[in-house]
């Protein structure tokens, strides 16, 4: 019943991923790593990260601040300032409501609107930067199709300017195309993976979810598939799933759980009602009440 880790790189780029130690503050999402945001996504926050890559027609309501490169594709809009300690690549028809501050080089397309003015310490080149999200996804997909994993890892190292062992271990927040993140809701058209020690705000809506340990979510979880909640989490809301729900020890769900099937550790706590179509199983220390084969028999 537990969710499997993402091993296929194509699935990785289509999955909503929040890395360890991510914090959603009042107006800003602070990421301890990089951010990749797919096309047509709406982020009602500002962003603070290492590297930021935004696709086409992405909306970010607040400031965008990075310590490394920032890349913004065409028709995107930033509702605040854009500040980077490195280089900036701005596509055509991008609008920045605040000020653009670049301590490195600036590569900028035509018809870019910067309402607060700009400041660049390095070279300024006016041309049409490559649509980085489209290039990234197409390039990685083709390399993986050809079985060239080493080239993919090398490309990611150059992109993020970090030493990484595998793609699965990159410390990046990945937002798939068409996602919407606001203080009320986190809506993604895919599965979601939450790391450890994160502080999240909003009701999460995803096809499935795998939550790590020691997270705090101020909201509910709703999935079409399975929901796996790791140890020592605090969920300030309900968990509703058409699939199976597993809750590990030390986790506290302040609301109710409604699912096809529920498996909960005896040292987890749920304040609300447990509702399940196929039954509820309590997992005891070092042993399960029912084996996996018996669970399958129940589903039949």
C-alpha positions in Angstrom: 0.0 0.0 0.0 2.9 2.3 0.5 3.9 4.6 -2.4 7.0 3.7 -4.4 9.8 6.2 -4.8 10.2 7.8 -8.2 12.8 6.0 -10.2 12.0 7.1 -13.8 13.4 10.5 -14.6 10.4 11.4 -16.8 8.1 10.8 -13.9 10.4 12.8 -11.7 9.8 15.9 -13.9 6.1 15.3 -13.9 5.8 14.9 -10.1 5.2 17.8 -7.6 8.2 17.6 -5.3 8.9 19.7 -2.2 12.4 19.1 -0.8 13.4 18.9 2.8 13.2 22.1 5.0 10.9 24.0 2.6 8.9 26.6 4.5 5.8 28.5 3.3 5.9 31.8 5.1 3.2 34.5 5.0 4.2 35.8 1.6 7.1 33.7 0.5 8.1 30.1 -0.1 11.7 29.5 1.1 13.4 26.5 -0.6 16.7 25.1 0.6 17.7 24.3 -3.0 16.5 25.0 -6.5 13.1 25.7 -8.0 11.7 24.5 -11.4 8.2 25.7 -12.2 6.4 24.3 -15.2 4.4 26.3 -17.8 1.1 28.0 -17.0 1.6 27.6 -13.2 0.2 30.2 -10.8 2.3 30.7 -7.6 0.6 33.2 -5.2 3.8 33.6 -3.2 7.2 35.0 -3.6 10.2 32.6 -3.9 13.6 32.4 -2.3 15.9 29.7 -3.6 19.3 28.9 -5.0 18.5 28.6 -8.7 15.0 29.4 -10.2 13.7 28.3 -13.6 10.3 29.4 -14.6 8.4 28.2 -17.7 6.2 30.1 -20.1 3.2 32.1 -18.7 4.1 31.5 -15.1 2.8 33.9 -12.5 4.7 34.6 -9.3 2.8 37.1 -7.1 5.7 38.2 -4.9 9.5 38.7 -5.0 11.8 36.2 -6.7 15.2 36.1 -5.0 18.0 33.6 -5.9 21.7 33.2 -4.9 22.4 31.6 -8.3 20.9 31.9 -11.8 17.3 32.9 -12.5 15.7 32.0 -15.8 12.2 33.2 -16.7 10.5 32.2 -20.0 8.3 34.3 -22.2 5.0 35.8 -21.1 5.6 35.1 -17.4 4.9 37.7 -14.8 6.6 38.5 -11.5 4.5 40.6 -9.1 7.5 41.9 -7.1 11.2 42.3 -7.4 13.6 39.9 -9.1 17.0 39.8 -7.4 19.9 37.4 -8.1 23.5 37.2 -7.0 24.4 35.6 -10.3 23.1 35.8 -14.0 19.6 36.4 -15.2 17.9 35.1 -18.4 14.6 36.9 -19.2 12.5 35.8 -22.1 10.3 37.9 -24.4 7.2 39.6 -23.1 8.0 39.0 -19.5 6.6 41.5 -17.0 8.4 42.4 -13.7 6.2 44.7 -11.6 9.1 45.5 -9.2 12.9 46.1 -9.8 15.3 43.7 -11.5 18.7 43.5 -9.7 21.3 41.3 -11.3 24.8 41.0 -9.9 26.0 39.0 -12.8 25.2 39.1 -16.6 21.7 39.9 -17.9 20.4 38.1 -21.1 17.1 39.7 -21.9 14.6 39.3 -24.7 12.5 41.9 -26.5 9.4 43.6 -25.1 10.3 42.9 -21.5 8.6 45.3 -19.1 10.4 46.1 -15.8 8.2 48.6 -14.0 10.7 49.3 -11.2 13.8 49.7 -13.4 16.8 47.4 -13.4 20.4 47.2 -12.3 23.0 44.8 -13.7 26.7 44.6 -12.7 27.8 42.5 -15.6 27.2 42.4 -19.4 23.7 43.1 -20.8 22.7 41.3 -24.0 19.3 41.9 -25.6 18.2 38.9 -27.6 15.8 35.9 -27.3 17.0 33.5 -24.6 16.2 29.8 -25.2 12.9 28.8 -23.5 14.7 27.0 -20.7 11.8 24.9 -19.4 11.0 23.5 -22.8 14.6 22.9 -23.6 15.2 21.2 -20.2 12.3 18.9 -20.4 12.9 17.9 -24.1 16.6 17.5 -23.7 16.4 15.3 -20.6 13.6 13.2 -22.1 15.5 12.5 -25.3 18.8 11.7 -23.4 16.9 9.3 -21.1 15.2 7.7 -24.0 18.6 7.0 -25.5 19.9 5.7 -22.2 22.4 8.4 -21.7 22.1 8.8 -17.9 25.6 10.2 -17.5 24.9 13.0 -19.9 21.7 13.8 -18.0 23.6 14.0 -14.7 26.3 16.2 -16.2 23.6 18.6 -17.6 22.0 18.9 -14.2 25.3 19.6 -12.6 25.9 22.4 -15.0 22.4 23.7 -14.6 22.3 23.8 -10.8 26.1 24.3 -10.4 26.1 21.7 -7.7 27.7 18.3 -7.2 24.8 15.7 -7.3 25.0 11.9 -7.2 21.7 11.1 -8.9 18.8 12.9 -10.3 16.5 11.5 -7.6 18.7 13.2 -4.9 18.6 16.7 -6.3 17.4 19.2 -3.7 14.9 20.9 -6.0 11.3 22.0 -5.7 9.6 20.8 -8.9 6.2 22.2 -9.9 4.5 20.5 -12.9 2.8 22.4 -15.6 -0.5 23.9 -14.7 -0.1 23.8 -10.9 -1.6 26.4 -8.6 -0.2 27.3 -5.2 -1.9 29.8 -2.9 -2.5 30.2 0.9 -5.8 28.3 0.5 -4.8 25.4 -1.7 -1.9 23.5 -3.4 -3.4 22.0 -6.6 -1.2 19.9 -8.8 -2.2 17.6 -11.8 0.0 14.8 -10.6 1.4 12.9 -7.7 3.1 14.8 -4.8 6.2 14.0 -2.8 6.9 16.0 0.4 10.3 15.8 2.0 11.2 16.1 5.7 10.8 19.0 8.2 8.7 21.2 5.9 6.1 23.8 6.9 3.3 23.9 4.4 0.1 26.0 4.3 -3.0 25.1 2.2 -5.2 22.2 1.2 -3.2 19.8 -0.9 -5.0 18.3 -4.0 -3.0 15.7 -5.9 -3.4 12.3 -7.6 -1.4 10.7 -4.8 0.9 11.8 -2.0 3.9 10.6 -0.1 4.8 12.6 2.9 8.2 12.3 4.7 8.8 12.9 8.4 8.4 15.8 10.9 6.3 18.0 8.6 3.6 20.4 9.6 0.7 20.9 7.2 -1.9 23.6 7.9 -4.6 22.2 5.7 -6.2 19.0 4.4 -5.1 16.3 1.9 -7.3 15.0 -0.9 -6.0 12.4 -3.4 -7.4 10.1 -6.1 -4.8 7.5 -5.3 -2.9 6.4 -2.2 -1.8 8.7 0.6 1.3 7.7 2.6 2.0 9.8 5.7 5.4 9.2 7.4 6.4 9.5 11.0 5.9 12.5 13.4 3.9 14.7 11.1 1.1 17.1 12.1 -1.8 17.4 9.7 -4.2 20.3 10.7 -7.0 18.9 8.6 -8.6 15.9 7.0 -7.2 13.2 4.8 -9.7 12.1 2.1 -8.7 9.6 -0.6 -10.3 7.3 -3.1 -7.3 5.0 -2.6 -5.6 3.7 0.5 -4.2 5.7 3.4 -1.3 4.8 5.6 -0.4 6.8 8.7 3.0 6.0 10.4 3.8 6.3 14.1 4.0 9.6 15.9 1.8 11.4 13.3 -1.1 13.5 14.5 -4.1 14.1 12.2 -6.3 16.7 13.8 -9.2 15.9 11.4 -10.8 12.7 10.1 -9.7 10.1 7.6 -11.9 9.0 4.8 -10.5 6.4 2.4 -11.1 3.1 0.6 -8.7 1.5 3.0 -6.9 2.7 6.1 -3.8 1.4 7.8 -2.7 3.3 10.9 0.1 2.8 13.4 -1.0 2.2 17.0 1.2 5.2 18.1 -0.4 7.6 15.6 -3.2 9.8 16.6 -6.4 10.8 14.7 -8.8 13.2 16.4 -11.6 12.7 13.9 -13.6 9.7 12.6 -12.1 6.9 10.6 -14.2 6.0 7.6 -13.1 3.2 5.1 -14.9 1.1 2.6 -12.5 -1.9 2.8 -11.7 -1.7 6.5 -9.3 -0.2 9.0 -6.1 -1.9 10.2 -4.1 -0.9 13.2 -0.4 -1.6 12.9 1.3 -2.7 16.1 4.9 -2.2 17.1 7.2 -4.6 15.1 4.3 -6.5 13.6 1.2 -6.0 11.4 -2.2 -7.2 12.4 -2.6 -8.6 8.8 0.0 -9.6 6.3 0.2 -8.0 2.8 -1.3 -11.2 1.3 -4.3 -10.9 3.7 -4.7 -7.2 2.8 -5.0 -8.2 -0.9 -7.6 -10.8 0.0 -9.6 -8.2 1.7 -9.5 -6.0 -1.4 -10.8 -8.9 -3.5 
